[in-house]
Amino acid sequence: MIVDKTWKPTVAGILDVISGLLLVIGVVLFVLVLLGFSVGFGTPTGLTLVRLWLVVMALGLLGLIDIVGGIMSLRRKKWVLALIGSLCAVPAGLGIVATALIALSRREFE
């Protein structure tokens, strides 16, 4: 069955890549600011560092999955991975629209 290509996966992919980059850049800036504050205000405790590290790694991982999902959406390959990537974009704010667009365009994926 041949399905016409619409704009929905393309827009969702662009939103996913943008939000993934925002998450990754935000993580990098957060780490740089944290390093700057720790130099000026003393070192944080070990438990605080572990918590911050977990948050930073989780957001960075979400950003990377989001970028991969956006690429899959732009290529119209692996609908499940594109959907998971758009769900990872929710913390950046663009994921709700991207998830809806990918869910509506399921038939266009291989």
Residue frames as a rotation matrix with the C-alpha (Angstrom) as fourth column:
MET 1
0.580 0.814 0.000 0.00
0.814 -0.580 0.000 0.00
0.000 0.000 -1.000 0.00
ILE 2
-0.464 -0.722 0.513 1.42
0.724 -0.643 -0.250 3.37
0.510 0.255 0.821 -1.02
VAL 3
0.456 0.535 -0.711 0.94
0.850 -0.499 0.170 6.20
-0.263 -0.682 -0.683 1.46
ASP 4
0.529 -0.227 0.818 1.42
0.351 -0.819 -0.454 9.84
0.772 0.527 -0.354 0.55
LYS 5
-0.380 -0.728 -0.571 4.15
0.895 -0.133 -0.426 11.63
0.235 -0.673 0.702 2.45
THR 6
0.732 0.631 0.255 2.91
0.499 -0.753 0.429 14.49
0.463 -0.187 -0.866 4.60
TRP 7
0.121 -0.663 0.738 4.66
-0.258 -0.739 -0.622 17.25
0.959 -0.115 -0.261 6.49
LYS 8
0.843 0.384 0.376 3.96
-0.415 0.021 0.909 15.75
0.341 -0.923 0.177 9.93
PRO 9
0.779 -0.591 -0.210 7.03
0.622 0.681 0.387 13.48
-0.086 -0.432 0.898 10.36
THR 10
-0.003 -0.801 0.599 9.31
0.688 -0.436 -0.580 16.19
0.725 0.411 0.552 9.00
VAL 11
0.209 0.148 0.967 8.04
-0.411 -0.884 0.224 18.82
0.887 -0.444 -0.124 11.44
ALA 12
0.979 0.165 0.122 8.13
-0.182 0.424 0.887 16.31
0.095 -0.890 0.445 14.31
GLY 13
0.527 -0.847 -0.062 11.72
0.828 0.529 -0.186 15.37
0.191 0.047 0.981 13.42
ILE 14
-0.125 -0.549 0.827 12.81
0.285 -0.818 -0.500 18.99
0.950 0.173 0.258 13.34
LEU 15
0.526 0.392 0.754 11.13
-0.584 -0.478 0.656 19.65
0.618 -0.786 -0.022 16.70
ASP 16
0.972 -0.175 -0.154 12.79
0.233 0.772 0.592 16.54
0.016 -0.612 0.791 18.15
VAL 17
0.182 -0.972 0.151 16.27
0.852 0.079 -0.518 17.50
0.491 0.223 0.842 16.96
ILE 18
-0.056 -0.158 0.986 15.87
-0.130 -0.978 -0.164 21.06
0.990 -0.138 0.034 18.24
SER 19
0.739 0.394 0.547 14.63
-0.566 -0.078 0.821 19.92
0.366 -0.916 0.166 21.65
GLY 20
0.825 -0.513 -0.237 17.37
0.557 0.810 0.186 17.29
0.096 -0.285 0.954 21.87
LEU 21
-0.095 -0.880 0.465 19.99
0.616 -0.419 -0.667 19.91
0.782 0.223 0.582 21.17
LEU 22
0.209 0.239 0.948 18.41
-0.488 -0.815 0.313 22.18
0.848 -0.528 -0.053 23.78
LEU 23
0.983 0.170 0.062 18.62
-0.143 0.520 0.842 19.39
0.112 -0.837 0.535 26.36
VAL 24
0.505 -0.858 -0.097 22.23
0.839 0.514 -0.177 18.54
0.202 0.008 0.979 25.55
ILE 25
-0.194 -0.560 0.805 23.33
0.308 -0.814 -0.492 22.19
0.932 0.153 0.330 25.46
GLY 26
0.532 0.480 0.698 21.44
-0.515 -0.471 0.716 22.80
0.672 -0.740 -0.004 28.71
VAL 27
0.941 -0.237 -0.242 23.28
0.337 0.724 0.602 19.93
0.032 -0.648 0.761 30.36
VAL 28
0.072 -0.975 0.210 26.65
0.865 -0.044 -0.500 21.27
0.497 0.218 0.840 29.21
LEU 29
-0.124 -0.072 0.990 25.86
-0.126 -0.988 -0.088 24.77
0.984 -0.136 0.114 30.45
PHE 30
0.839 0.482 0.251 24.58
-0.325 0.075 0.943 23.37
0.436 -0.873 0.220 33.76
VAL 31
0.675 -0.662 -0.326 27.81
0.734 0.648 0.204 21.46
0.076 -0.377 0.923 34.30
LEU 32
-0.222 -0.790 0.572 29.89
0.629 -0.564 -0.535 24.55
0.745 0.241 0.622 33.47
VAL 33
0.171 0.360 0.917 27.86
-0.435 -0.808 0.398 26.70
0.884 -0.467 0.018 35.87
LEU 34
0.972 0.195 -0.129 28.08
0.005 0.534 0.845 24.02
0.234 -0.823 0.518 38.56
LEU 35
0.279 -0.946 -0.166 31.84
0.914 0.315 -0.256 23.88
0.294 -0.080 0.952 38.18
GLY 36
-0.292 -0.361 0.886 32.01
0.202 -0.929 -0.311 27.67
0.935 0.088 0.344 38.43
PHE 37
0.514 0.563 0.648 29.90
-0.534 -0.381 0.755 27.74
0.672 -0.733 0.104 41.59
SER 38
0.908 -0.179 -0.380 31.78
0.377 0.747 0.548 24.89
0.186 -0.640 0.746 43.20
VAL 39
-0.122 -0.981 0.150 35.05
0.786 -0.188 -0.589 26.78
0.606 0.046 0.794 42.75
GLY 40
-0.387 -0.022 0.922 33.59
-0.155 -0.984 -0.089 29.96
0.909 -0.177 0.378 44.26
PHE 41
0.253 0.647 0.719 31.46
-0.837 -0.226 0.499 28.50
0.486 -0.728 0.484 47.05
GLY 42
-0.392 -0.462 0.795 33.34
-0.807 0.588 -0.057 25.38
-0.441 -0.664 -0.603 48.08
THR 43
-0.841 0.013 -0.541 32.81
-0.335 0.774 0.538 21.80
0.426 0.633 -0.646 47.09
PRO 44
0.191 0.963 0.192 29.37
-0.894 0.090 0.439 20.24
0.405 -0.256 0.878 47.47
THR 45
-0.061 -0.155 0.986 28.92
-0.731 0.679 0.062 17.08
-0.679 -0.717 -0.155 49.52
GLY 46
-0.914 -0.394 0.096 29.28
-0.253 0.739 0.625 13.65
-0.317 0.547 -0.775 47.97
LEU 47
-0.394 0.846 0.360 25.55
0.668 0.532 -0.521 12.89
-0.632 0.035 -0.774 48.00
THR 48
0.397 0.496 -0.772 24.76
-0.123 -0.805 -0.581 16.20
-0.909 0.326 -0.259 46.34
LEU 49
-0.396 -0.631 -0.668 27.29
-0.788 -0.140 0.599 15.47
-0.471 0.764 -0.442 43.60
VAL 50
-0.902 0.103 0.419 25.77
0.220 0.945 0.242 12.03
-0.371 0.310 -0.875 43.00
ARG 51
0.063 0.998 -0.031 22.27
0.580 -0.062 -0.812 13.48
-0.812 0.033 -0.583 42.72
LEU 52
0.331 0.007 -0.944 23.40
-0.505 -0.843 -0.183 16.23
-0.797 0.537 -0.276 40.37
TRP 53
-0.720 -0.664 -0.199 25.36
-0.554 0.378 0.742 13.74
-0.418 0.645 -0.640 38.28
LEU 54
-0.636 0.558 0.532 22.28
0.553 0.811 -0.190 11.50
-0.537 0.174 -0.825 37.94
VAL 55
0.418 0.808 -0.416 20.11
0.268 -0.547 -0.793 14.42
-0.868 0.220 -0.445 36.84
VAL 56
0.045 -0.496 -0.867 22.72
-0.749 -0.591 0.299 15.61
-0.661 0.636 -0.398 34.35
MET 57
-0.894 -0.421 0.153 23.21
-0.244 0.743 0.623 12.14
-0.376 0.519 -0.767 32.89
ALA 58
-0.296 0.869 0.397 19.46
0.650 0.488 -0.582 11.51
-0.700 0.085 -0.709 32.65
LEU 59
0.553 0.510 -0.659 18.82
-0.069 -0.760 -0.646 14.78
-0.830 0.403 -0.385 30.81
GLY 60
-0.274 -0.739 -0.616 21.80
-0.800 -0.181 0.572 14.21
-0.534 0.649 -0.541 28.52
LEU 61
-0.873 0.002 0.487 20.59
0.161 0.945 0.284 10.71
-0.460 0.326 -0.826 27.70
LEU 62
0.161 0.986 0.039 17.09
0.539 -0.054 -0.841 12.03
-0.827 0.156 -0.540 27.02
GLY 63
0.364 -0.083 -0.928 18.58
-0.540 -0.830 -0.138 14.61
-0.758 0.552 -0.347 24.66
LEU 64
-0.686 -0.694 -0.219 20.59
-0.603 0.373 0.705 12.01
-0.407 0.616 -0.674 22.75
ILE 65
-0.625 0.555 0.550 17.60
0.553 0.811 -0.191 9.65
-0.552 0.185 -0.813 22.42
ASP 66
0.376 0.789 -0.486 15.55
0.221 -0.586 -0.780 12.62
-0.900 0.185 -0.395 21.29
ILE 67
-0.057 -0.484 -0.873 18.04
-0.787 -0.516 0.338 13.50
-0.614 0.707 -0.351 18.56
VAL 68
-0.939 -0.281 0.200 18.13
-0.133 0.830 0.542 9.89
-0.319 0.482 -0.816 17.31
GLY 69
-0.253 0.932 0.261 14.32
0.672 0.363 -0.646 9.78
-0.696 0.012 -0.718 17.31
GLY 70
0.380 0.352 -0.856 14.20
-0.242 -0.855 -0.459 13.03
-0.893 0.382 -0.239 15.36
ILE 71
-0.542 -0.640 -0.545 16.56
-0.737 0.051 0.674 11.63
-0.404 0.767 -0.499 12.74
MET 72
-0.861 0.287 0.420 14.42
0.355 0.930 0.092 8.49
-0.364 0.228 -0.903 12.45
SER 73
0.149 0.961 -0.231 11.35
0.463 -0.274 -0.843 10.68
-0.874 0.019 -0.486 12.03
LEU 74
0.132 -0.171 -0.976 13.01
-0.657 -0.753 0.043 12.74
-0.742 0.636 -0.212 9.29
ARG 75
-0.794 -0.501 -0.344 14.01
-0.594 0.522 0.612 9.54
-0.127 0.690 -0.712 7.48
ARG 76
0.222 0.973 -0.068 10.58
-0.970 0.228 0.086 7.96
0.099 0.047 0.994 8.15
LYS 77
-0.196 -0.359 -0.913 12.22
-0.172 0.929 -0.328 4.81
0.965 0.092 -0.244 9.54
LYS 78
-0.599 -0.124 -0.791 11.48
0.598 0.588 -0.545 2.87
0.533 -0.799 -0.278 12.75
TRP 79
0.071 0.774 0.629 8.28
-0.022 -0.629 0.777 4.46
0.997 -0.069 -0.028 13.99
VAL 80
0.748 0.229 -0.623 8.72
0.555 0.298 0.777 3.14
0.363 -0.927 0.095 17.55
LEU 81
-0.188 -0.902 -0.388 12.15
0.977 -0.213 0.023 4.76
-0.104 -0.375 0.921 17.91
ALA 82
-0.645 0.033 0.764 10.80
0.286 -0.916 0.282 8.03
0.709 0.400 0.581 16.50
LEU 83
0.444 0.883 0.155 7.93
0.074 -0.208 0.975 7.90
0.893 -0.422 -0.157 18.99
ILE 84
0.546 -0.336 -0.768 10.26
0.837 0.262 0.481 7.16
0.040 -0.905 0.424 21.92
GLY 85
-0.562 -0.810 0.168 12.49
0.811 -0.579 -0.077 10.03
0.160 0.093 0.983 20.84
SER 86
-0.341 0.501 0.796 9.57
0.030 -0.840 0.542 12.44
0.939 0.209 0.272 20.73
LEU 87
0.739 0.573 -0.355 8.47
0.339 0.140 0.930 11.30
0.583 -0.808 -0.091 24.19
CYS 88
0.081 -0.806 -0.587 11.98
0.992 0.010 0.122 12.11
-0.093 -0.592 0.800 25.43
ALA 89
-0.635 -0.302 0.711 11.46
0.494 -0.867 0.073 15.65
0.594 0.397 0.700 24.12
VAL 90
0.414 0.909 -0.058 8.67
0.617 -0.233 0.751 16.35
0.669 -0.347 -0.657 26.61
PRO 91
0.299 -0.300 -0.906 11.00
0.856 -0.336 0.393 17.90
-0.422 -0.893 0.156 29.25
ALA 92
-0.780 -0.625 -0.012 12.18
0.543 -0.686 0.485 20.42
-0.311 0.372 0.874 26.66
GLY 93
-0.373 0.731 -0.571 8.60
-0.152 -0.656 -0.740 21.45
-0.915 -0.189 0.356 25.91
LEU 94
-0.326 0.212 -0.921 8.35
-0.931 -0.241 0.274 20.50
-0.164 0.947 0.277 22.24
GLY 95
-0.970 -0.230 0.083 7.69
-0.221 0.969 0.108 16.81
-0.105 0.086 -0.991 22.79
ILE 96
-0.304 0.929 0.210 3.92
0.093 0.249 -0.964 16.98
-0.948 -0.273 -0.162 23.12
VAL 97
0.431 0.427 -0.795 3.50
-0.693 -0.407 -0.595 18.39
-0.578 0.807 0.121 19.61
ALA 98
-0.396 -0.680 -0.617 6.14
-0.912 0.370 0.177 16.06
0.108 0.633 -0.767 18.16
THR 99
-0.876 0.111 0.470 4.56
-0.080 0.926 -0.368 13.00
-0.476 -0.360 -0.802 19.79
ALA 100
0.130 0.991 -0.024 1.13
-0.088 -0.013 -0.996 13.89
-0.988 0.132 0.086 18.42
LEU 101
0.338 -0.031 -0.940 2.50
-0.899 -0.307 -0.313 14.41
-0.279 0.951 -0.132 14.91
ILE 102
-0.715 -0.647 -0.265 4.42
-0.692 0.709 0.139 11.13
0.098 0.283 -0.954 14.93
ALA 103
-0.662 0.539 0.521 1.43
0.053 0.727 -0.684 9.24
-0.748 -0.425 -0.510 16.30
LEU 104
0.367 0.861 -0.353 -0.79
-0.313 -0.243 -0.918 10.67
-0.876 0.447 0.180 13.56
SER 105
0.413 -0.266 -0.871 1.66
-0.911 -0.104 -0.400 9.77
0.016 0.958 -0.285 10.79
ARG 106
0.069 -0.396 0.916 2.33
-0.488 0.787 0.377 6.14
-0.870 -0.473 -0.139 11.74
ARG 107
0.724 0.342 0.599 1.46
0.256 0.674 -0.693 4.80
-0.641 0.655 0.401 8.29
GLU 108
0.892 -0.399 -0.215 4.24
-0.411 -0.515 -0.752 6.78
0.189 0.759 -0.623 6.64
PHE 109
0.086 -0.903 0.422 6.99
-0.931 0.078 0.357 4.89
-0.355 -0.424 -0.833 8.45
GLU 110
0.032 -0.178 -0.983 8.63
-0.647 0.747 -0.156 1.71
0.762 0.641 -0.091 7.18
